[in-house]
């Protein structure tokens, strides 16, 4: 199987076709992984054969999958604006606040004990219009900095916390909630991160970052 890689007209991202992720072989995986390292964002249209099991198997190609809470058994976590009874989450519902927070620019899982290598999304039910997920190229953001700013940021680290980012929305999650593993404390992450496989640098920040160690709030 040979995939077709069509770069998006942007600084990151490519559309990958000619592959069925539900029946992926090792050679095709190597092509996909190379595209992942090159483009940073992969879009796989029309993957209607994917189910929880095959999506989980594809995710495991990248490494161990993250658990959002200790009781989670499947590598798949579902996010929806519908509650278990089918009703839409309303302002005041914890589910509403968690989803509202996702509207802000963020990098997933920076507040967890182990930051995620990648995220994988599969849409099950989509609205007739709107609802798109946007991505920002933090590699290009770093490249656009002048040398003085790069030098100033090099070696700095920031704390990341879901409690902090959600509190800006007027909501403080309870401990041992949907994202229970973040209760271990706010991890310290580098402001400039070097990719361990490509060596390329990027800005590593977002709404969960709240304090750069050694610098004042201003």
C-alpha positions in Angstrom: 0.0 0.0 0.0 1.4 3.4 -0.9 -0.2 6.5 0.6 -0.7 9.9 -1.1 0.5 12.9 0.8 -1.0 16.3 -0.2 0.5 19.2 1.8 -2.0 21.8 3.0 -1.4 25.4 1.9 0.0 26.4 5.3 3.1 26.0 7.3 1.9 22.7 8.8 -0.4 19.8 7.9 -1.0 17.4 5.0 -3.9 15.3 3.8 -3.2 11.6 3.7 -5.2 9.4 1.3 -4.9 5.9 -0.1 -4.9 4.2 3.2 -7.4 2.4 5.4 -6.3 3.0 9.0 -8.4 0.1 10.2 -6.2 -2.4 8.3 -2.8 -0.7 8.5 0.4 -2.6 7.7 3.9 -1.9 9.0 5.3 -0.4 5.8 2.4 2.0 5.4 2.8 3.0 9.0 6.4 4.0 8.4 5.2 6.3 5.6 2.6 7.8 7.9 5.1 8.3 10.7 7.6 10.0 8.3 4.8 12.4 7.2 3.9 13.0 10.8 7.5 14.1 11.6 7.6 16.3 8.5 4.2 18.0 8.6 3.2 17.8 12.3 -0.5 17.5 11.4 -2.1 14.7 9.4 -5.7 14.7 8.1 -7.2 11.3 7.1 -10.6 11.9 5.3 -13.2 9.2 4.8 -12.0 6.7 7.4 -15.4 5.2 7.9 -14.1 1.8 8.8 -12.5 3.0 12.0 -14.1 2.0 15.3 -12.8 2.3 18.9 -10.7 -0.8 18.6 -8.9 0.1 15.3 -8.5 3.7 16.3 -6.9 2.5 19.6 -4.6 0.2 17.6 -3.6 3.1 15.4 -2.9 5.3 18.4 -0.7 2.7 19.9 1.5 2.9 16.9 2.7 6.2 18.2 3.3 4.9 21.7 1.4 4.2 24.9 -1.9 6.0 25.1 -2.8 8.4 27.8 -5.4 7.8 30.5 -7.4 10.8 31.6 -8.5 9.2 34.8 -7.4 6.0 36.7 -10.5 4.0 35.9 -10.2 4.4 32.2 -9.8 1.1 30.4 -10.1 1.9 26.7 -7.4 4.0 24.9 -10.3 6.0 23.5 -11.9 8.9 25.4 -15.1 10.4 24.2 -16.0 14.1 24.3 -19.4 15.4 23.6 -21.8 18.3 24.3 -24.5 15.7 25.0 -24.9 14.2 28.5 -25.6 10.5 29.1 -29.4 11.1 28.8 -29.0 12.8 25.4 -29.6 16.3 26.7 -27.2 19.1 25.8 -24.9 20.3 28.5 -25.9 23.7 29.7 -24.0 26.6 31.4 -23.3 25.5 34.9 -22.7 21.9 34.0 -19.1 20.7 34.5 -19.2 19.2 31.0 -20.1 22.6 29.6 -17.1 24.3 31.3 -14.7 21.6 30.2 -15.8 21.9 26.5 -15.8 25.7 26.8 -12.2 25.6 27.8 -11.3 23.7 24.7 -12.4 26.7 22.6 -9.2 28.5 23.7 -5.8 27.9 22.1 -4.1 25.1 23.9 -1.8 22.1 23.7 -3.5 18.9 25.0 -2.2 17.4 28.3 0.6 19.8 29.1 -0.8 19.8 32.7 -0.5 16.0 33.0 2.5 14.3 34.7 3.7 13.1 31.2 3.0 15.5 28.3 1.4 13.9 25.2 3.4 13.2 22.1 0.3 13.7 19.9 -3.5 13.9 19.9 -5.9 12.0 17.7 -9.4 13.0 16.9 -12.2 11.1 15.1 -15.5 12.9 14.6 -18.6 10.7 15.2 -21.4 13.4 15.0 -20.8 16.8 13.4 -23.0 19.8 13.0 -24.2 20.8 9.5 -21.9 23.9 9.7 -19.2 25.2 12.1 -17.6 23.0 14.7 -14.2 23.0 13.0 -11.0 22.3 15.0 -8.2 24.8 14.4 -4.5 24.1 14.7 -1.6 26.5 15.1 2.0 25.8 14.0 4.1 26.5 17.0 7.2 25.6 15.0 6.6 28.4 12.6 5.8 30.7 15.6 9.2 30.0 17.0 10.9 30.5 13.6 9.2 33.9 13.3 10.8 35.2 16.6 13.8 37.5 16.3 17.1 36.2 17.7 17.0 38.3 20.8 13.6 36.9 21.8 14.7 33.4 21.1 17.7 33.9 23.3 15.6 35.4 26.1 13.2 32.4 26.1 15.8 29.7 25.8 16.1 27.8 29.1 12.9 29.3 30.6 10.1 27.0 31.8 6.5 27.6 32.7 4.0 25.9 35.0 0.9 24.3 33.4 -2.3 23.6 35.2 -5.9 22.7 34.2 -7.1 24.3 37.5 -5.5 27.6 36.5 -6.9 27.6 32.9 -10.4 26.6 34.0 -10.5 29.1 36.8 -10.2 31.8 34.2 -13.6 30.7 33.0 -15.0 30.9 36.5 -14.9 27.1 37.1 -12.6 25.1 39.3 -12.8 21.4 38.6 -13.1 19.0 41.6 -10.2 16.7 42.3 -10.4 13.2 40.8 -12.6 14.4 38.0 -12.5 13.6 34.3 -8.9 14.7 34.1 -8.0 13.1 37.4 -4.3 12.5 36.7 -3.5 16.2 36.7 -4.1 16.3 40.5 -0.4 15.5 41.1 0.6 19.1 40.8 1.5 21.6 38.1 4.4 20.3 36.0 7.1 22.6 34.7 7.5 22.6 30.9 10.1 24.3 28.7 8.9 27.4 26.9 10.9 26.3 23.9 10.7 22.6 23.2 13.1 20.6 21.0 11.5 17.7 19.2 13.3 14.5 20.3 13.2 13.0 16.8 13.6 15.9 14.4 15.5 18.3 16.6 13.2 21.1 15.4 12.3 23.8 18.0 8.8 25.1 18.8 7.0 27.3 21.3 5.4 25.2 23.9 2.7 27.2 25.5 -1.1 27.8 25.5 -3.9 28.5 27.9 -2.7 26.0 30.5 0.6 27.8 31.0 0.4 30.4 33.7 3.8 31.3 35.3 7.3 31.4 33.9 9.8 30.5 36.6 12.1 33.3 37.4 10.0 36.0 35.8 7.3 38.3 37.2 3.7 38.4 36.0 4.3 41.4 33.9 
